[in-house]
Amino acid sequence: MGNLTTIKETSQHKQQVFSHANGLSLEEINNTVSLPKNAGFWKKLAAYSGPGALVAVGYMDPGNWVTSIQGGAQFGYTLLSVILLSSLIAMLLQSMCAKLGIVTGMDLAQATRQATSKPVAIVLWILTELAIMATDIAEVIGGAVALQLLFKIPLLVGVLITTLDVLLLLLLAKVGFRKIEAIVATLIATIFIVFLYEVILSTPSIGPMLKGFIPSPEIATNNGMLLIALGIVGATVMPHNLYLHSSIVQTRQYERSYEGKKEAVRFATIDSNIQLSVAFVINCLLLVLGAAMFFGTTSDLGRFTDLYNALADNAIVGAIASPVLSTLFAVALLASGQNSTITGTLSGQIVMEGFIRMKMPGWVRRIITRLLAVIPVIICVIIYGGRENAVEQLLLYTQVFLSVQLPFAIIPLTIFTSDKKRMGEFANPAWVKYLSWIIAIVLSLLNVFLIYGTFTGLA
């Protein structure tokens, strides 16, 4: 027993050294959310819940929507199995992120910076910043298109309005991180309710839907189906989410001892899995909506406007078509864009402070992040005269770039969480270590194939 205690204390000391050498992640909110003492399971879970919601946002952002709905419209319920597999992978990776942050007191960016030279860290920072910018572009486009659909606001004006999102985040930052989590959870609930209502109206076929969760060999043999399947997988696990989660789990005031960390890892993992399950259901609803309403009628749903118009077209979706369905879709799109804005700007701050150890006022950081995302969209709108097909084509390229960046986050995460010197008793067991390496390699290869298929017209 004494030896075990000594091992735990030595491991804890090493983790503290790692943490102190790099400073606190998101210092202004680190260790600020109080936890109840001597409380029961459910009260503790409620206190730990929140970071999972911010992470789940990245799994249901506007960049995923068209792919999921079009997958249902083209191939029915077959690709539900791909969503299930992607969600299970996400749960494993995000649990590893939470464990890294809680145990070492460092986020993934800080841990990577410590393990590499300064030039390598700068390159990784630039790549990660570009990935965050690519994600933000998707949110800008989604928000601007939603404003156009709801209020007939010109696309260029809508893009400019989205820059005001940063002011919203600055106001939220003043009222506490717990409030940010609550607002994000409310927006997620809005998206869930909208799509659940629309799916219920569409009366999907239960038997084929359940069968869709069983992997089909056709996915590997049909080029068009394979490309959309790869798009679903590639757009599900977002690199910035891995940096985000490893940081925001440290907002809780858990005891920085072995037992305290053990409890924090447990509840953070449960929180993450619950919220990712909600994201899984929403993504399934998107695909089921595409299958139930559009399979066999139209597959030309490559843009948000196509989806919006189709939901009000009796010739496509039958008697249930109505302007209400279209309006609810646009509301959900706007909610998704607002959610992703919050997580994207937080991720930008995390990687800047972690990789290059540069700090700047939060409002400056958030304005820069949003302006870098808005400029390419504005240029595209000006050049192509506000044509939505040109603007939404940017979504395709942002998803491709995110696919390129993903291995640079997954591989270090796997290395760090499998390292006994760094993680001590919390290091990945053998099965998690090998499974995560398989996931990292397979995802990297699939993303290469996705990029090839995107630019060569494989489908």
Secondary structure in CASP SS format (residue, H / E / C, confidence):
PFRMAT SS
TARGET T0000
AUTHOR 0000-0000-0000
METHOD secondary structure of the structure
MODEL  1
M C 1.00
G H 1.00
N H 1.00
L H 1.00
T H 1.00
T H 1.00
I H 1.00
K H 1.00
E H 1.00
T H 1.00
S H 1.00
Q H 1.00
H H 1.00
K H 1.00
Q H 1.00
Q H 1.00
V H 1.00
F H 1.00
S H 1.00
H H 1.00
A H 1.00
N H 1.00
G C 1.00
L C 1.00
S C 1.00
L C 1.00
E C 1.00
E C 1.00
I C 1.00
N C 1.00
N C 1.00
T C 1.00
V E 1.00
S C 1.00
L C 1.00
P C 1.00
K C 1.00
N C 1.00
A C 1.00
G C 1.00
F H 1.00
W H 1.00
K H 1.00
K H 1.00
L H 1.00
A H 1.00
A H 1.00
Y H 1.00
S C 1.00
G C 1.00
P H 1.00
G H 1.00
A H 1.00
L H 1.00
V H 1.00
A H 1.00
V H 1.00
G C 1.00
Y C 1.00
M C 1.00
D C 1.00
P H 1.00
G H 1.00
N H 1.00
W H 1.00
V H 1.00
T H 1.00
S H 1.00
I H 1.00
Q H 1.00
G H 1.00
G H 1.00
A H 1.00
Q H 1.00
F H 1.00
G C 1.00
Y C 1.00
T C 1.00
L C 1.00
L H 1.00
S H 1.00
V H 1.00
I H 1.00
L H 1.00
L H 1.00
S H 1.00
S H 1.00
L H 1.00
I H 1.00
A H 1.00
M H 1.00
L H 1.00
L H 1.00
Q H 1.00
S H 1.00
M H 1.00
C H 1.00
A H 1.00
K H 1.00
L H 1.00
G H 1.00
I H 1.00
V H 1.00
T H 1.00
G C 1.00
M C 1.00
D C 1.00
L H 1.00
A H 1.00
Q H 1.00
A H 1.00
T H 1.00
R H 1.00
Q H 1.00
A H 1.00
T C 1.00
S C 1.00
K H 1.00
P H 1.00
V H 1.00
A H 1.00
I H 1.00
V H 1.00
L H 1.00
W H 1.00
I H 1.00
L H 1.00
T H 1.00
E H 1.00
L H 1.00
A H 1.00
I H 1.00
M H 1.00
A H 1.00
T H 1.00
D H 1.00
I H 1.00
A H 1.00
E H 1.00
V H 1.00
I H 1.00
G H 1.00
G H 1.00
A H 1.00
V H 1.00
A H 1.00
L H 1.00
Q H 1.00
L H 1.00
L H 1.00
F H 1.00
K C 1.00
I C 1.00
P C 1.00
L H 1.00
L H 1.00
V H 1.00
G H 1.00
V H 1.00
L H 1.00
I H 1.00
T H 1.00
T C 1.00
L C 1.00
D H 1.00
V H 1.00
L H 1.00
L H 1.00
L H 1.00
L H 1.00
L H 1.00
L H 1.00
A H 1.00
K H 1.00
V H 1.00
G C 1.00
F H 1.00
R H 1.00
K H 1.00
I H 1.00
E H 1.00
A H 1.00
I H 1.00
V H 1.00
A H 1.00
T H 1.00
L H 1.00
I H 1.00
A H 1.00
T H 1.00
I H 1.00
F H 1.00
I H 1.00
V H 1.00
F H 1.00
L H 1.00
Y H 1.00
E H 1.00
V H 1.00
I H 1.00
L H 1.00
S H 1.00
T C 1.00
P C 1.00
S C 1.00
I H 1.00
G H 1.00
P H 1.00
M H 1.00
L H 1.00
K H 1.00
G C 1.00
F C 1.00
I C 1.00
P C 1.00
S C 1.00
P C 1.00
E H 1.00
I H 1.00
A H 1.00
T H 1.00
N C 1.00
N H 1.00
G H 1.00
M H 1.00
L H 1.00
L H 1.00
I H 1.00
A H 1.00
L H 1.00
G H 1.00
I H 1.00
V H 1.00
G H 1.00
A H 1.00
T H 1.00
V C 1.00
M C 1.00
P H 1.00
H H 1.00
N H 1.00
L H 1.00
Y H 1.00
L H 1.00
H H 1.00
S H 1.00
S H 1.00
I H 1.00
V H 1.00
Q H 1.00
T H 1.00
R E 1.00
Q C 1.00
Y C 1.00
E C 1.00
R C 1.00
S C 1.00
Y H 1.00
E H 1.00
G H 1.00
K H 1.00
K H 1.00
E H 1.00
A H 1.00
V H 1.00
R H 1.00
F H 1.00
A H 1.00
T H 1.00
I H 1.00
D H 1.00
S H 1.00
N H 1.00
I H 1.00
Q H 1.00
L H 1.00
S H 1.00
V H 1.00
A H 1.00
F H 1.00
V H 1.00
I H 1.00
N H 1.00
C H 1.00
L H 1.00
L H 1.00
L H 1.00
V H 1.00
L H 1.00
G H 1.00
A H 1.00
A H 1.00
M H 1.00
F H 1.00
F C 1.00
G C 1.00
T C 1.00
T C 1.00
S C 1.00
D C 1.00
L C 1.00
G C 1.00
R C 1.00
F H 1.00
T H 1.00
D H 1.00
L H 1.00
Y H 1.00
N H 1.00
A H 1.00
L C 1.00
A C 1.00
D C 1.00
N H 1.00
A H 1.00
I H 1.00
V H 1.00
G H 1.00
A H 1.00
I H 1.00
A C 1.00
S C 1.00
P H 1.00
V H 1.00
L H 1.00
S H 1.00
T H 1.00
L H 1.00
F H 1.00
A H 1.00
V H 1.00
A H 1.00
L H 1.00
L H 1.00
A H 1.00
S H 1.00
G H 1.00
Q H 1.00
N H 1.00
S H 1.00
T H 1.00
I H 1.00
T H 1.00
G H 1.00
T H 1.00
L H 1.00
S H 1.00
G H 1.00
Q H 1.00
I H 1.00
V H 1.00
M H 1.00
E H 1.00
G H 1.00
F H 1.00
I C 1.00
R C 1.00
M C 1.00
K C 1.00
M C 1.00
P C 1.00
G H 1.00
W H 1.00
V H 1.00
R H 1.00
R H 1.00
I H 1.00
I H 1.00
T H 1.00
R H 1.00
L H 1.00
L H 1.00
A H 1.00
V H 1.00
I H 1.00
P H 1.00
V H 1.00
I H 1.00
I H 1.00
C H 1.00
V H 1.00
I H 1.00
I H 1.00
Y C 1.00
G C 1.00
G C 1.00
R C 1.00
E H 1.00
N H 1.00
A H 1.00
V H 1.00
E H 1.00
Q H 1.00
L H 1.00
L H 1.00
L H 1.00
Y H 1.00
T H 1.00
Q H 1.00
V H 1.00
F H 1.00
L H 1.00
S H 1.00
V H 1.00
Q H 1.00
L H 1.00
P H 1.00
F H 1.00
A H 1.00
I H 1.00
I H 1.00
P H 1.00
L H 1.00
T H 1.00
I H 1.00
F H 1.00
T H 1.00
S C 1.00
D C 1.00
K H 1.00
K H 1.00
R H 1.00
M H 1.00
G H 1.00
E H 1.00
F H 1.00
A C 1.00
N C 1.00
P C 1.00
A H 1.00
W H 1.00
V H 1.00
K H 1.00
Y H 1.00
L H 1.00
S H 1.00
W H 1.00
I H 1.00
I H 1.00
A H 1.00
I H 1.00
V H 1.00
L H 1.00
S H 1.00
L H 1.00
L H 1.00
N H 1.00
V H 1.00
F H 1.00
L H 1.00
I H 1.00
Y H 1.00
G H 1.00
T H 1.00
F H 1.00
T H 1.00
G C 1.00
L C 1.00
A C 1.00
END
